[in-house]
Amino acid sequence: MTNKKEKETYNYCIPSPMASLMKRIDDRTQMEASLLSMFFLLIGLIFFAIYFVVFTNFSWIAKGMTIFNTLCGFIFLFS
């Protein structure tokens, strides 16, 4: 008899023991954690953009790129 550990089916780049632990977590918990992390990313994006555009002495090209990047980040994270 061999004590081979069974490999998790859809573990991709995550090791099998970690994938089996992650599989046990409820879907609602995973969704809430995902939404909370996206919320904090959006808040950080807003604060950084406001600080960079208002309080720094960079050119308007850099500030315009930051504003554009912030708007694109919002679209990406809200989709």
Residue pairs with C-beta under 8 A, 6 or more apart in sequence:
5 16
5 17
6 16
7 16
8 16
8 19
8 20
8 23
10 19
11 18
11 19
14 22
38 77
41 77
42 73
42 74
42 77
45 70
45 73
45 74
45 77
46 70
48 70
49 66
49 67
49 70
52 58
52 63
52 66
53 63
53 66
53 67
56 63
